[in-house]
């Protein structure tokens, strides 16, 4: 059993959401479904026998979805990152998860249930934390201009700029470690 399990509060779409997520991600399955007992239904106002929780697994990560009613909503303060190796993978998850939801900046989106996701290329963290600060800056600038991330554009930004004539004298570029612009 994993030590920490994300517990997701839905109004009454826990099973629908779990089925959607398990169909979208490979190596995923529904593990267990519990139902409201007479006593729990009475206290919660939910119908007896209706689904209380759905335990499911996405790519080896366990989650629990709860039908808890309309009291709480998801916010962008919590999101799940989907690391993608290819642009085709970025495109697939972006299209499926944003359908009926809302696209946002920098690879973020909200799905039809209001849950926030970040659809990112696996190499993004490496580029953004590169020892070469200019490279990291170029990638960040490119990233900030996108909704759905484009791996080719980010790769291009990660490459050193072509040697273009600079208007800054060479001695000053060396002195201030400036790159040609």
C-alpha positions as CSV (number, residue, x, y, z in Angstrom):
1,X,0.0,0.0,0.0
2,X,1.3,3.4,-0.9
3,X,1.9,5.8,2.0
4,X,0.1,8.9,0.5
5,X,-3.0,8.7,-1.6
6,X,-4.7,11.7,-3.2
7,X,-8.3,11.8,-2.1
8,X,-10.5,13.7,-4.6
9,X,-13.9,15.2,-3.6
10,X,-16.5,15.2,-6.3
11,X,-20.2,16.3,-6.1
12,X,-21.6,13.0,-7.5
13,X,-19.3,12.2,-10.4
14,X,-16.7,10.1,-8.6
15,X,-17.4,6.9,-10.6
16,X,-17.7,8.7,-14.0
17,X,-14.4,10.6,-13.4
18,X,-12.6,7.4,-12.3
19,X,-13.8,5.6,-15.4
20,X,-12.8,8.5,-17.6
21,X,-9.3,8.7,-16.1
22,X,-8.7,4.9,-16.2
23,X,-9.7,4.7,-19.9
24,X,-7.3,7.6,-20.7
25,X,-4.2,6.4,-18.9
26,X,-2.6,3.0,-19.7
27,X,-1.9,0.6,-16.9
28,X,-4.9,1.9,-15.0
29,X,-7.9,0.3,-13.3
30,X,-10.7,0.7,-10.8
31,X,-9.8,-1.2,-7.7
32,X,-12.8,-0.8,-5.4
33,X,-16.2,0.9,-5.1
34,X,-18.0,1.5,-1.8
35,X,-21.6,2.6,-1.3
36,X,-23.5,4.8,1.2
37,X,-25.0,2.8,3.9
38,X,-28.4,3.8,5.3
39,X,-26.7,5.6,8.3
40,X,-24.2,7.4,6.1
41,X,-26.8,8.3,3.6
42,X,-29.0,9.8,6.3
43,X,-26.2,12.0,7.7
44,X,-24.9,13.1,4.3
45,X,-28.2,13.5,2.4
46,X,-27.0,11.2,-0.3
47,X,-29.2,8.3,-1.5
48,X,-28.7,5.0,0.3
49,X,-26.8,2.5,-1.9
50,X,-25.3,5.3,-4.1
51,X,-21.6,5.3,-4.6
52,X,-19.6,6.7,-1.8
53,X,-16.0,6.2,-3.0
54,X,-14.1,4.8,-6.0
55,X,-10.6,3.6,-5.5
56,X,-8.6,3.6,-8.7
57,X,-5.1,3.4,-10.0
58,X,-3.5,5.5,-12.8
59,X,0.0,4.3,-14.0
60,X,0.6,2.7,-10.6
61,X,-0.5,5.7,-8.5
62,X,-3.6,5.1,-6.3
63,X,-6.4,7.6,-5.9
64,X,-9.7,7.7,-4.1
65,X,-12.6,9.6,-5.5
66,X,-15.5,10.6,-3.1
67,X,-19.0,11.6,-3.9
68,X,-19.2,14.2,-1.1
69,X,-21.7,16.7,-2.5
70,X,-21.4,20.2,-3.8
71,X,-19.6,21.6,-0.7
72,X,-16.0,21.8,-2.1
73,X,-14.6,22.5,-5.5
74,X,-11.2,21.8,-7.1
75,X,-8.8,24.8,-7.6
76,X,-5.6,25.3,-9.4
77,X,-3.8,25.2,-6.0
78,X,-3.5,21.4,-6.6
79,X,-2.8,19.9,-10.0
80,X,-1.5,16.6,-11.4
81,X,1.5,16.6,-13.8
82,X,1.4,14.3,-16.8
83,X,5.0,13.8,-18.0
84,X,5.0,13.1,-21.8
85,X,7.9,11.7,-23.9
86,X,6.5,12.8,-27.3
87,X,4.5,15.6,-28.8
88,X,1.9,13.0,-29.8
89,X,1.5,12.1,-26.1
90,X,1.2,15.9,-25.2
91,X,-1.5,16.3,-27.9
92,X,-3.4,13.2,-26.8
93,X,-3.6,14.1,-23.1
94,X,-4.2,17.7,-23.9
95,X,-7.1,17.0,-26.2
96,X,-8.8,14.3,-24.0
97,X,-8.4,16.1,-20.6
98,X,-9.3,19.6,-21.9
99,X,-12.5,18.4,-23.7
100,X,-15.3,20.0,-21.8
101,X,-12.9,21.7,-19.5
102,X,-10.8,24.9,-19.8
103,X,-7.3,25.4,-21.3
104,X,-4.9,27.6,-19.5
105,X,-1.3,28.9,-19.9
106,X,2.0,27.0,-19.7
107,X,0.6,23.5,-20.2
108,X,-2.1,23.8,-17.5
109,X,-5.8,22.9,-18.0
110,X,-8.9,22.0,-16.1
111,X,-10.8,18.9,-17.1
112,X,-14.6,18.6,-17.3
113,X,-14.7,17.9,-13.5
114,X,-12.7,20.9,-12.6
115,X,-9.5,19.1,-11.7
116,X,-6.3,20.8,-12.8
117,X,-3.6,19.0,-14.8
118,X,-0.2,20.0,-16.2
119,X,0.6,18.3,-19.5
120,X,4.4,18.7,-19.9
121,X,7.3,17.2,-21.8
122,X,9.6,15.1,-19.6
123,X,12.6,17.2,-20.5
124,X,11.0,20.5,-19.4
125,X,12.2,20.4,-15.8
126,X,15.8,19.7,-17.0
127,X,15.7,22.7,-19.4
128,X,14.2,25.0,-16.8
129,X,16.8,24.1,-14.2
130,X,19.8,24.0,-16.6
131,X,23.1,25.4,-15.2
132,X,23.1,27.6,-18.3
133,X,20.8,30.4,-17.0
134,X,20.4,31.9,-20.5
135,X,19.1,28.5,-21.8
136,X,16.7,28.2,-18.9
137,X,15.5,31.8,-19.5
138,X,14.9,31.2,-23.2
139,X,12.9,28.0,-22.5
140,X,10.8,29.9,-19.8
141,X,10.1,32.8,-22.2
142,X,8.9,30.3,-24.8
143,X,6.8,28.4,-22.3
144,X,5.1,31.5,-21.1
145,X,3.8,32.2,-24.6
146,X,2.0,28.8,-24.9
147,X,-1.2,27.1,-23.7
148,X,-0.6,23.6,-25.0
149,X,3.2,23.0,-24.9
150,X,5.0,22.4,-28.2
151,X,8.1,20.3,-27.7
152,X,9.8,21.5,-30.9
153,X,9.4,25.2,-29.9
154,X,10.8,24.4,-26.5
155,X,13.7,22.4,-28.0
156,X,14.5,25.3,-30.3
157,X,14.5,27.7,-27.3
158,X,16.9,25.4,-25.5
159,X,19.4,25.6,-28.3
160,X,22.1,28.2,-28.1
161,X,21.2,31.2,-30.3
162,X,22.9,31.5,-33.7
163,X,25.8,33.9,-33.8
164,X,24.2,37.1,-34.9
165,X,26.0,40.4,-35.0
166,X,25.7,42.2,-31.7
167,X,25.5,45.9,-31.3
168,X,27.3,45.6,-28.0
169,X,31.1,45.9,-28.3
170,X,33.0,42.5,-27.8
171,X,34.9,43.7,-24.8
172,X,31.6,44.7,-23.0
173,X,30.0,41.4,-23.9
174,X,32.9,39.5,-22.3
175,X,33.0,41.8,-19.3
176,X,29.3,41.3,-18.6
177,X,29.1,37.8,-20.0
178,X,26.4,38.9,-22.4
179,X,25.1,36.6,-25.2
180,X,24.6,37.9,-28.7
181,X,21.1,39.1,-29.2
